[in-house]
């Protein structure tokens, strides 16, 4: 059994994101490449994001802090703290409207 404070990790990752030229920082909190399930804490500085990329499997984005926008095709979903966004299959992007931290959960498809 392991216990991690996502709140403390989010504070640390926000500091890293502010210093990074990309305006983002991430850390895997559960799983990894060798597992089906993977959870990654991602922090994005306002105005920054993850450019168009494909969904590697079933995925959700849980907003811990801030305000994000998930773009897919011609549709966008806004996410605020406590919101759980289901990531659509296909190419999508995630943008931070405000400084934001999300928990990305992915179950990789075989």
KOLGU-4560 file (N, C-alpha, C; in nm, 3 decimals, padded with zeros to 5 digits):
<recs>
<n_xx: 00.085 n_yy: -00.118 n_zz: 00.000 ca_xx: 00.000 ca_yy: 00.000 ca_zz: 00.000 c_xx: 00.088 c_yy: 00.123 c_zz: 00.000 mol: A seq: 1 type: UNK>
<n_xx: 00.051 n_yy: 00.218 n_zz: -00.084 ca_xx: 00.121 ca_yy: 00.346 ca_zz: -00.088 c_xx: 00.020 c_yy: 00.457 c_zz: -00.072 mol: A seq: 2 type: UNK>
<n_xx: 00.065 n_yy: 00.566 n_zz: -00.014 ca_xx: -00.020 ca_yy: 00.683 ca_zz: 00.001 c_xx: 00.058 c_yy: 00.803 c_zz: -00.051 mol: A seq: 3 type: UNK>
<n_xx: -00.007 n_yy: 00.883 n_zz: -00.135 ca_xx: 00.056 ca_yy: 01.003 ca_zz: -00.188 c_xx: -00.042 c_yy: 01.119 c_zz: -00.172 mol: A seq: 4 type: UNK>
<n_xx: 00.010 n_yy: 01.233 n_zz: -00.140 ca_xx: -00.072 ca_yy: 01.354 ca_zz: -00.133 c_xx: -00.070 c_yy: 01.420 c_zz: -00.269 mol: A seq: 5 type: UNK>
<n_xx: -00.182 n_yy: 01.412 n_zz: -00.342 ca_xx: -00.189 ca_yy: 01.477 ca_zz: -00.472 c_xx: -00.185 c_yy: 01.629 c_zz: -00.457 mol: A seq: 6 type: UNK>
<n_xx: -00.235 n_yy: 01.680 n_zz: -00.345 ca_xx: -00.233 ca_yy: 01.824 ca_zz: -00.320 c_xx: -00.089 c_yy: 01.875 c_zz: -00.308 mol: A seq: 7 type: UNK>
<n_xx: -00.007 n_yy: 01.804 n_zz: -00.230 ca_xx: 00.133 ca_yy: 01.843 ca_zz: -00.214 c_xx: 00.209 c_yy: 01.827 c_zz: -00.345 mol: A seq: 8 type: UNK>
<n_xx: 00.184 n_yy: 01.718 n_zz: -00.414 ca_xx: 00.250 ca_yy: 01.694 ca_zz: -00.542 c_xx: 00.211 c_yy: 01.801 c_zz: -00.645 mol: A seq: 9 type: UNK>
<n_xx: 00.085 n_yy: 01.843 n_zz: -00.644 ca_xx: 00.038 ca_yy: 01.947 ca_zz: -00.736 c_xx: 00.112 c_yy: 02.079 c_zz: -00.710 mol: A seq: 10 type: UNK>
<n_xx: 00.131 n_yy: 02.114 n_zz: -00.584 ca_xx: 00.205 ca_yy: 02.237 ca_zz: -00.551 c_xx: 00.348 c_yy: 02.230 c_zz: -00.605 mol: A seq: 11 type: UNK>
<n_xx: 00.412 n_yy: 02.116 n_zz: -00.586 ca_xx: 00.549 ca_yy: 02.095 ca_zz: -00.633 c_xx: 00.555 c_yy: 02.101 c_zz: -00.786 mol: A seq: 12 type: UNK>
<n_xx: 00.461 n_yy: 02.036 n_zz: -00.852 ca_xx: 00.461 ca_yy: 02.034 ca_zz: -00.998 c_xx: 00.430 c_yy: 02.171 c_zz: -01.057 mol: A seq: 13 type: UNK>
<n_xx: 00.348 n_yy: 02.252 n_zz: -00.989 ca_xx: 00.321 ca_yy: 02.387 ca_zz: -01.038 c_xx: 00.449 c_yy: 02.470 c_zz: -01.035 mol: A seq: 14 type: UNK>
<n_xx: 00.529 n_yy: 02.457 n_zz: -00.931 ca_xx: 00.658 ca_yy: 02.528 ca_zz: -00.926 c_xx: 00.745 c_yy: 02.485 c_zz: -01.043 mol: A seq: 15 type: UNK>
<n_xx: 00.747 n_yy: 02.355 n_zz: -01.072 ca_xx: 00.827 ca_yy: 02.304 ca_zz: -01.184 c_xx: 00.775 c_yy: 02.358 c_zz: -01.317 mol: A seq: 16 type: UNK>
<n_xx: 00.643 n_yy: 02.362 n_zz: -01.333 ca_xx: 00.582 ca_yy: 02.409 ca_zz: -01.458 c_xx: 00.613 c_yy: 02.556 c_zz: -01.483 mol: A seq: 17 type: UNK>
<n_xx: 00.610 n_yy: 02.636 n_zz: -01.377 ca_xx: 00.638 ca_yy: 02.780 ca_zz: -01.390 c_xx: 00.782 c_yy: 02.800 c_zz: -01.438 mol: A seq: 18 type: UNK>
<n_xx: 00.875 n_yy: 02.715 n_zz: -01.391 ca_xx: 01.016 ca_yy: 02.726 ca_zz: -01.430 c_xx: 01.044 c_yy: 02.668 c_zz: -01.569 mol: A seq: 19 type: UNK>
<n_xx: 00.960 n_yy: 02.576 n_zz: -01.614 ca_xx: 00.985 ca_yy: 02.506 ca_zz: -01.741 c_xx: 00.948 c_yy: 02.593 c_zz: -01.861 mol: A seq: 20 type: UNK>
<n_xx: 01.029 n_yy: 02.589 n_zz: -01.964 ca_xx: 00.999 ca_yy: 02.668 ca_zz: -02.084 c_xx: 00.870 c_yy: 02.621 c_zz: -02.152 mol: A seq: 21 type: UNK>
<n_xx: 00.833 n_yy: 02.495 n_zz: -02.132 ca_xx: 00.710 ca_yy: 02.441 ca_zz: -02.191 c_xx: 00.586 c_yy: 02.484 c_zz: -02.114 mol: A seq: 22 type: UNK>
<n_xx: 00.606 n_yy: 02.531 n_zz: -01.989 ca_xx: 00.492 ca_yy: 02.571 ca_zz: -01.907 c_xx: 00.414 c_yy: 02.453 c_zz: -01.853 mol: A seq: 23 type: UNK>
<n_xx: 00.478 n_yy: 02.337 n_zz: -01.846 ca_xx: 00.408 ca_yy: 02.219 ca_zz: -01.794 c_xx: 00.506 c_yy: 02.129 c_zz: -01.719 mol: A seq: 24 type: UNK>
<n_xx: 00.447 n_yy: 02.045 n_zz: -01.635 ca_xx: 00.524 ca_yy: 01.947 ca_zz: -01.560 c_xx: 00.433 c_yy: 01.830 c_zz: -01.531 mol: A seq: 25 type: UNK>
<n_xx: 00.491 n_yy: 01.710 n_zz: -01.524 ca_xx: 00.409 ca_yy: 01.591 ca_zz: -01.501 c_xx: 00.488 c_yy: 01.487 c_zz: -01.423 mol: A seq: 26 type: UNK>
<n_xx: 00.412 n_yy: 01.404 n_zz: -01.351 ca_xx: 00.473 ca_yy: 01.293 ca_zz: -01.278 c_xx: 00.374 c_yy: 01.178 c_zz: -01.272 mol: A seq: 27 type: UNK>
<n_xx: 00.422 n_yy: 01.059 n_zz: -01.306 ca_xx: 00.338 ca_yy: 00.940 ca_zz: -01.294 c_xx: 00.322 c_yy: 00.909 c_zz: -01.147 mol: A seq: 28 type: UNK>
<n_xx: 00.197 n_yy: 00.895 n_zz: -01.102 ca_xx: 00.171 ca_yy: 00.866 ca_zz: -00.961 c_xx: 00.131 c_yy: 00.720 c_zz: -00.941 mol: A seq: 29 type: UNK>
<n_xx: 00.092 n_yy: 00.653 n_zz: -01.049 ca_xx: 00.060 ca_yy: 00.511 ca_zz: -01.040 c_xx: 00.081 c_yy: 00.447 c_zz: -01.177 mol: A seq: 30 type: UNK>
<n_xx: 00.132 n_yy: 00.326 n_zz: -01.175 ca_xx: 00.149 ca_yy: 00.250 ca_zz: -01.299 c_xx: 00.274 c_yy: 00.292 c_zz: -01.374 mol: A seq: 31 type: UNK>
<n_xx: 00.269 n_yy: 00.273 n_zz: -01.503 ca_xx: 00.383 ca_yy: 00.303 ca_zz: -01.588 c_xx: 00.366 c_yy: 00.232 c_zz: -01.720 mol: A seq: 32 type: UNK>
<n_xx: 00.470 n_yy: 00.235 n_zz: -01.802 ca_xx: 00.461 ca_yy: 00.176 ca_zz: -01.935 c_xx: 00.429 c_yy: 00.028 c_zz: -01.933 mol: A seq: 33 type: UNK>
<n_xx: 00.471 n_yy: -00.042 n_zz: -01.830 ca_xx: 00.449 ca_yy: -00.187 ca_zz: -01.823 c_xx: 00.313 c_yy: -00.225 c_zz: -01.766 mol: A seq: 34 type: UNK>
<n_xx: 00.232 n_yy: -00.128 n_zz: -01.725 ca_xx: 00.100 ca_yy: -00.153 ca_zz: -01.667 c_xx: -00.011 c_yy: -00.112 c_zz: -01.764 mol: A seq: 35 type: UNK>
<n_xx: -00.127 n_yy: -00.172 n_zz: -01.746 ca_xx: -00.244 ca_yy: -00.132 ca_zz: -01.824 c_xx: -00.296 c_yy: 00.002 c_zz: -01.775 mol: A seq: 36 type: UNK>
<n_xx: -00.303 n_yy: 00.019 n_zz: -01.642 ca_xx: -00.353 ca_yy: 00.142 ca_zz: -01.583 c_xx: -00.237 c_yy: 00.234 c_zz: -01.548 mol: A seq: 37 type: UNK>
<n_xx: -00.253 n_yy: 00.361 n_zz: -01.584 ca_xx: -00.150 ca_yy: 00.461 ca_zz: -01.552 c_xx: -00.220 c_yy: 00.589 c_zz: -01.512 mol: A seq: 38 type: UNK>
<n_xx: -00.172 n_yy: 00.651 n_zz: -01.401 ca_xx: -00.224 ca_yy: 00.780 ca_zz: -01.357 c_xx: -00.108 c_yy: 00.878 c_zz: -01.351 mol: A seq: 39 type: UNK>
<n_xx: -00.129 n_yy: 00.992 n_zz: -01.415 ca_xx: -00.025 ca_yy: 01.094 ca_zz: -01.424 c_xx: -00.082 c_yy: 01.227 c_zz: -01.379 mol: A seq: 40 type: UNK>
<n_xx: -00.012 n_yy: 01.293 n_zz: -01.287 ca_xx: -00.048 ca_yy: 01.427 ca_zz: -01.244 c_xx: 00.018 c_yy: 01.524 c_zz: -01.342 mol: A seq: 41 type: UNK>
<n_xx: -00.062 n_yy: 01.608 n_zz: -01.406 ca_xx: -00.011 ca_yy: 01.703 ca_zz: -01.505 c_xx: -00.046 c_yy: 01.844 c_zz: -01.459 mol: A seq: 42 type: UNK>
<n_xx: 00.053 n_yy: 01.931 n_zz: -01.459 ca_xx: 00.032 ca_yy: 02.071 ca_zz: -01.423 c_xx: 00.067 c_yy: 02.158 c_zz: -01.543 mol: A seq: 43 type: UNK>
<n_xx: -00.023 n_yy: 02.250 n_zz: -01.574 ca_xx: -00.006 ca_yy: 02.340 ca_zz: -01.688 c_xx: -00.022 c_yy: 02.484 c_zz: -01.642 mol: A seq: 44 type: UNK>
<n_xx: 00.067 n_yy: 02.569 n_zz: -01.688 ca_xx: 00.057 ca_yy: 02.712 ca_zz: -01.660 c_xx: -00.049 c_yy: 02.770 c_zz: -01.754 mol: A seq: 45 type: UNK>
<n_xx: -00.121 n_yy: 02.870 n_zz: -01.709 ca_xx: -00.226 ca_yy: 02.933 ca_zz: -01.790 c_xx: -00.175 c_yy: 02.965 c_zz: -01.930 mol: A seq: 46 type: UNK>
<n_xx: -00.256 n_yy: 02.930 n_zz: -02.030 ca_xx: -00.220 ca_yy: 02.957 ca_zz: -02.168 c_xx: -00.138 c_yy: 02.849 c_zz: -02.234 mol: A seq: 47 type: UNK>
<n_xx: -00.093 n_yy: 02.752 n_zz: -02.157 ca_xx: -00.012 ca_yy: 02.642 ca_zz: -02.210 c_xx: -00.097 c_yy: 02.517 c_zz: -02.216 mol: A seq: 48 type: UNK>
<n_xx: -00.043 n_yy: 02.414 n_zz: -02.281 ca_xx: -00.121 ca_yy: 02.291 ca_zz: -02.290 c_xx: -00.046 c_yy: 02.179 c_zz: -02.354 mol: A seq: 49 type: UNK>
<n_xx: -00.122 n_yy: 02.076 n_zz: -02.386 ca_xx: -00.073 ca_yy: 01.960 ca_zz: -02.457 c_xx: -00.133 c_yy: 01.968 c_zz: -02.597 mol: A seq: 50 type: UNK>
<n_xx: -00.047 n_yy: 01.980 n_zz: -02.698 ca_xx: -00.093 ca_yy: 01.994 ca_zz: -02.836 c_xx: -00.166 c_yy: 01.868 c_zz: -02.880 mol: A seq: 51 type: UNK>
<n_xx: -00.225 n_yy: 01.874 n_zz: -02.998 ca_xx: -00.298 ca_yy: 01.760 ca_zz: -03.053 c_xx: -00.217 c_yy: 01.631 c_zz: -03.039 mol: A seq: 52 type: UNK>
<n_xx: -00.283 n_yy: 01.529 n_zz: -02.983 ca_xx: -00.222 ca_yy: 01.397 ca_zz: -02.970 c_xx: -00.333 c_yy: 01.294 c_zz: -02.967 mol: A seq: 53 type: UNK>
<n_xx: -00.297 n_yy: 01.169 n_zz: -02.994 ca_xx: -00.397 ca_yy: 01.062 ca_zz: -02.996 c_xx: -00.417 c_yy: 01.005 c_zz: -02.857 mol: A seq: 54 type: UNK>
<n_xx: -00.535 n_yy: 00.950 n_zz: -02.836 ca_xx: -00.569 ca_yy: 00.884 ca_zz: -02.711 c_xx: -00.511 c_yy: 00.742 c_zz: -02.714 mol: A seq: 55 type: UNK>
<n_xx: -00.425 n_yy: 00.706 n_zz: -02.618 ca_xx: -00.363 ca_yy: 00.573 ca_zz: -02.620 c_xx: -00.455 c_yy: 00.462 c_zz: -02.569 mol: A seq: 56 type: UNK>
<n_xx: -00.572 n_yy: 00.495 n_zz: -02.524 ca_xx: -00.666 ca_yy: 00.396 ca_zz: -02.469 c_xx: -00.781 c_yy: 00.469 c_zz: -02.403 mol: A seq: 57 type: UNK>
<n_xx: -00.851 n_yy: 00.401 n_zz: -02.317 ca_xx: -00.957 ca_yy: 00.468 ca_zz: -02.242 c_xx: -00.892 c_yy: 00.564 c_zz: -02.143 mol: A seq: 58 type: UNK>
<n_xx: -00.945 n_yy: 00.687 n_zz: -02.136 ca_xx: -00.880 ca_yy: 00.787 ca_zz: -02.052 c_xx: -00.980 c_yy: 00.886 c_zz: -01.995 mol: A seq: 59 type: UNK>
<n_xx: -00.946 n_yy: 00.937 n_zz: -01.876 ca_xx: -01.022 ca_yy: 01.045 ca_zz: -01.814 c_xx: -00.926 c_yy: 01.150 c_zz: -01.762 mol: A seq: 60 type: UNK>
<n_xx: -00.977 n_yy: 01.271 n_zz: -01.750 ca_xx: -00.902 ca_yy: 01.382 ca_zz: -01.691 c_xx: -00.985 c_yy: 01.434 c_zz: -01.574 mol: A seq: 61 type: UNK>
<n_xx: -00.928 n_yy: 01.425 n_zz: -01.452 ca_xx: -00.995 ca_yy: 01.477 ca_zz: -01.333 c_xx: -00.926 c_yy: 01.608 c_zz: -01.296 mol: A seq: 62 type: UNK>
<n_xx: -01.003 n_yy: 01.716 n_zz: -01.292 ca_xx: -00.947 ca_yy: 01.848 ca_zz: -01.263 c_xx: -00.935 c_yy: 01.866 c_zz: -01.112 mol: A seq: 63 type: UNK>
<n_xx: -00.812 n_yy: 01.881 n_zz: -01.066 ca_xx: -00.784 ca_yy: 01.903 ca_zz: -00.924 c_xx: -00.783 c_yy: 02.052 c_zz: -00.890 mol: A seq: 64 type: UNK>
<n_xx: -00.730 n_yy: 02.132 n_zz: -00.982 ca_xx: -00.710 ca_yy: 02.275 ca_zz: -00.956 c_xx: -00.713 c_yy: 02.349 c_zz: -01.089 mol: A seq: 65 type: UNK>
<n_xx: -00.773 n_yy: 02.466 n_zz: -01.091 ca_xx: -00.768 ca_yy: 02.551 ca_zz: -01.208 c_xx: -00.885 c_yy: 02.536 c_zz: -01.302 mol: A seq: 66 type: UNK>
<n_xx: -00.858 n_yy: 02.559 n_zz: -01.430 ca_xx: -00.961 ca_yy: 02.561 ca_zz: -01.533 c_xx: -00.895 c_yy: 02.516 c_zz: -01.663 mol: A seq: 67 type: UNK>
<n_xx: -00.944 n_yy: 02.407 n_zz: -01.722 ca_xx: -00.888 ca_yy: 02.353 ca_zz: -01.845 c_xx: -00.995 c_yy: 02.344 c_zz: -01.953 mol: A seq: 68 type: UNK>
<n_xx: -00.948 n_yy: 02.325 n_zz: -02.077 ca_xx: -01.037 ca_yy: 02.303 ca_zz: -02.190 c_xx: -00.985 c_yy: 02.183 c_zz: -02.268 mol: A seq: 69 type: UNK>
<n_xx: -01.071 n_yy: 02.087 n_zz: -02.291 ca_xx: -01.038 ca_yy: 01.968 ca_zz: -02.369 c_xx: -01.102 c_yy: 01.986 c_zz: -02.507 mol: A seq: 70 type: UNK>
<n_xx: -01.017 n_yy: 01.991 n_zz: -02.610 ca_xx: -01.065 ca_yy: 02.013 ca_zz: -02.747 c_xx: -01.056 c_yy: 01.884 c_zz: -02.827 mol: A seq: 71 type: UNK>
<n_xx: -01.164 n_yy: 01.854 n_zz: -02.899 ca_xx: -01.168 ca_yy: 01.738 ca_zz: -02.986 c_xx: -01.252 c_yy: 01.773 c_zz: -03.107 mol: A seq: 72 type: UNK>
<n_xx: -01.192 n_yy: 01.760 n_zz: -03.225 ca_xx: -01.261 ca_yy: 01.793 ca_zz: -03.349 c_xx: -01.313 c_yy: 01.937 c_zz: -03.337 mol: A seq: 73 type: UNK>
<n_xx: -01.442 n_yy: 01.959 n_zz: -03.347 ca_xx: -01.498 ca_yy: 02.094 ca_zz: -03.336 c_xx: -01.568 c_yy: 02.117 c_zz: -03.203 mol: A seq: 74 type: UNK>
<n_xx: -01.547 n_yy: 02.024 n_zz: -03.108 ca_xx: -01.614 ca_yy: 02.030 ca_zz: -02.977 c_xx: -01.512 c_yy: 02.060 c_zz: -02.868 mol: A seq: 75 type: UNK>
<n_xx: -01.554 n_yy: 02.136 n_zz: -02.768 ca_xx: -01.470 ca_yy: 02.165 ca_zz: -02.651 c_xx: -01.549 c_yy: 02.142 c_zz: -02.524 mol: A seq: 76 type: UNK>
<n_xx: -01.481 n_yy: 02.094 n_zz: -02.421 ca_xx: -01.541 ca_yy: 02.078 ca_zz: -02.288 c_xx: -01.455 c_yy: 02.157 c_zz: -02.191 mol: A seq: 77 type: UNK>
<n_xx: -01.521 n_yy: 02.232 n_zz: -02.103 ca_xx: -01.453 ca_yy: 02.307 ca_zz: -01.998 c_xx: -01.447 c_yy: 02.219 c_zz: -01.873 mol: A seq: 78 type: UNK>
<n_xx: -01.337 n_yy: 02.226 n_zz: -01.800 ca_xx: -01.324 ca_yy: 02.152 ca_zz: -01.676 c_xx: -01.280 c_yy: 02.241 c_zz: -01.563 mol: A seq: 79 type: UNK>
<n_xx: -01.350 n_yy: 02.231 n_zz: -01.451 ca_xx: -01.318 ca_yy: 02.306 ca_zz: -01.328 c_xx: -01.292 c_yy: 02.206 c_zz: -01.216 mol: A seq: 80 type: UNK>
<n_xx: -01.239 n_yy: 02.250 n_zz: -01.101 ca_xx: -01.209 ca_yy: 02.156 ca_zz: -00.993 c_xx: -01.328 c_yy: 02.065 c_zz: -00.960 mol: A seq: 81 type: UNK>
<n_xx: -01.298 n_yy: 01.936 n_zz: -00.956 ca_xx: -01.400 ca_yy: 01.837 ca_zz: -00.927 c_xx: -01.464 c_yy: 01.776 c_zz: -01.051 mol: A seq: 82 type: UNK>
<n_xx: -01.438 n_yy: 01.833 n_zz: -01.168 ca_xx: -01.494 ca_yy: 01.780 ca_zz: -01.292 c_xx: -01.411 c_yy: 01.662 c_zz: -01.343 mol: A seq: 83 type: UNK>
<n_xx: -01.481 n_yy: 01.562 n_zz: -01.395 ca_xx: -01.418 ca_yy: 01.447 ca_zz: -01.459 c_xx: -01.456 c_yy: 01.449 c_zz: -01.606 mol: A seq: 84 type: UNK>
<n_xx: -01.356 n_yy: 01.466 n_zz: -01.692 ca_xx: -01.378 ca_yy: 01.471 ca_zz: -01.836 c_xx: -01.336 c_yy: 01.338 c_zz: -01.897 mol: A seq: 85 type: UNK>
<n_xx: -01.422 n_yy: 01.280 n_zz: -01.978 ca_xx: -01.386 ca_yy: 01.158 ca_zz: -02.051 c_xx: -01.315 c_yy: 01.200 c_zz: -02.178 mol: A seq: 86 type: UNK>
<n_xx: -01.195 n_yy: 01.148 n_zz: -02.198 ca_xx: -01.116 ca_yy: 01.185 ca_zz: -02.315 c_xx: -01.170 c_yy: 01.108 c_zz: -02.435 mol: A seq: 87 type: UNK>
<n_xx: -01.203 n_yy: 01.179 n_zz: -02.544 ca_xx: -01.258 ca_yy: 01.112 ca_zz: -02.661 c_xx: -01.152 c_yy: 01.031 c_zz: -02.734 mol: A seq: 88 type: UNK>
<n_xx: -01.197 n_yy: 00.929 n_zz: -02.806 ca_xx: -01.106 ca_yy: 00.854 ca_zz: -02.892 c_xx: -01.064 c_yy: 00.944 c_zz: -03.007 mol: A seq: 89 type: UNK>
<n_xx: -00.941 n_yy: 00.938 n_zz: -03.044 ca_xx: -00.892 ca_yy: 01.019 ca_zz: -03.155 c_xx: -00.805 c_yy: 01.133 c_zz: -03.106 mol: A seq: 90 type: UNK>
<n_xx: -00.773 n_yy: 01.220 n_zz: -03.198 ca_xx: -00.683 ca_yy: 01.332 ca_zz: -03.171 c_xx: -00.755 c_yy: 01.440 c_zz: -03.090 mol: A seq: 91 type: UNK>
<n_xx: -00.688 n_yy: 01.487 n_zz: -02.985 ca_xx: -00.745 ca_yy: 01.588 ca_zz: -02.897 c_xx: -00.632 c_yy: 01.672 c_zz: -02.838 mol: A seq: 92 type: UNK>
<n_xx: -00.668 n_yy: 01.780 n_zz: -02.771 ca_xx: -00.570 ca_yy: 01.867 ca_zz: -02.706 c_xx: -00.626 c_yy: 01.913 c_zz: -02.572 mol: A seq: 93 type: UNK>
<n_xx: -00.537 n_yy: 01.946 n_zz: -02.480 ca_xx: -00.575 ca_yy: 01.996 ca_zz: -02.348 c_xx: -00.506 c_yy: 02.130 c_zz: -02.326 mol: A seq: 94 type: UNK>
<n_xx: -00.583 n_yy: 02.233 n_zz: -02.294 ca_xx: -00.531 ca_yy: 02.367 ca_zz: -02.272 c_xx: -00.567 c_yy: 02.416 c_zz: -02.132 mol: A seq: 95 type: UNK>
<n_xx: -00.474 n_yy: 02.488 n_zz: -02.069 ca_xx: -00.501 ca_yy: 02.548 ca_zz: -01.939 c_xx: -00.552 c_yy: 02.690 c_zz: -01.958 mol: A seq: 96 type: UNK>
<n_xx: -00.672 n_yy: 02.716 n_zz: -01.911 ca_xx: -00.727 ca_yy: 02.852 ca_zz: -01.911 c_xx: -00.663 c_yy: 02.931 c_zz: -01.797 mol: A seq: 97 type: UNK>
<n_xx: -00.652 n_yy: 02.867 n_zz: -01.680 ca_xx: -00.581 ca_yy: 02.920 ca_zz: -01.563 c_xx: -00.473 c_yy: 02.818 c_zz: -01.528 mol: A seq: 98 type: UNK>
<n_xx: -00.379 n_yy: 02.854 n_zz: -01.438 ca_xx: -00.285 ca_yy: 02.755 ca_zz: -01.388 c_xx: -00.368 c_yy: 02.636 c_zz: -01.339 mol: A seq: 99 type: UNK>
<n_xx: -00.333 n_yy: 02.516 n_zz: -01.384 ca_xx: -00.420 ca_yy: 02.401 ca_zz: -01.359 c_xx: -00.341 c_yy: 02.274 c_zz: -01.331 mol: A seq: 100 type: UNK>
<n_xx: -00.404 n_yy: 02.187 n_zz: -01.254 ca_xx: -00.351 ca_yy: 02.054 ca_zz: -01.229 c_xx: -00.461 c_yy: 01.953 c_zz: -01.252 mol: A seq: 101 type: UNK>
<n_xx: -00.428 n_yy: 01.849 n_zz: -01.329 ca_xx: -00.525 ca_yy: 01.744 ca_zz: -01.359 c_xx: -00.461 c_yy: 01.608 c_zz: -01.329 mol: A seq: 102 type: UNK>
<n_xx: -00.547 n_yy: 01.511 n_zz: -01.305 ca_xx: -00.503 ca_yy: 01.373 ca_zz: -01.291 c_xx: -00.552 c_yy: 01.299 c_zz: -01.415 mol: A seq: 103 type: UNK>
<n_xx: -00.459 n_yy: 01.261 n_zz: -01.499 ca_xx: -00.490 ca_yy: 01.185 ca_zz: -01.620 c_xx: -00.485 c_yy: 01.036 c_zz: -01.585 mol: A seq: 104 type: UNK>
<n_xx: -00.593 n_yy: 00.965 n_zz: -01.611 ca_xx: -00.598 ca_yy: 00.821 ca_zz: -01.589 c_xx: -00.619 c_yy: 00.755 c_zz: -01.725 mol: A seq: 105 type: UNK>
<n_xx: -00.529 n_yy: 00.662 n_zz: -01.757 ca_xx: -00.533 ca_yy: 00.593 ca_zz: -01.887 c_xx: -00.527 c_yy: 00.444 c_zz: -01.865 mol: A seq: 106 type: UNK>
<n_xx: -00.616 n_yy: 00.372 n_zz: -01.932 ca_xx: -00.609 ca_yy: 00.226 ca_zz: -01.941 c_xx: -00.572 c_yy: 00.197 c_zz: -02.086 mol: A seq: 107 type: UNK>
<n_xx: -00.447 n_yy: 00.158 n_zz: -02.108 ca_xx: -00.398 ca_yy: 00.135 ca_zz: -02.245 c_xx: -00.468 c_yy: 00.016 c_zz: -02.306 mol: A seq: 108 type: UNK>
<n_xx: -00.512 n_yy: 00.035 n_zz: -02.428 ca_xx: -00.576 ca_yy: -00.074 ca_zz: -02.502 c_xx: -00.470 c_yy: -00.169 c_zz: -02.556 mol: A seq: 109 type: UNK>
<n_xx: -00.501 n_yy: -00.299 n_zz: -02.562 ca_xx: -00.402 ca_yy: -00.394 ca_zz: -02.615 c_xx: -00.374 c_yy: -00.373 c_zz: -02.763 mol: A seq: 110 type: UNK>
</recs>
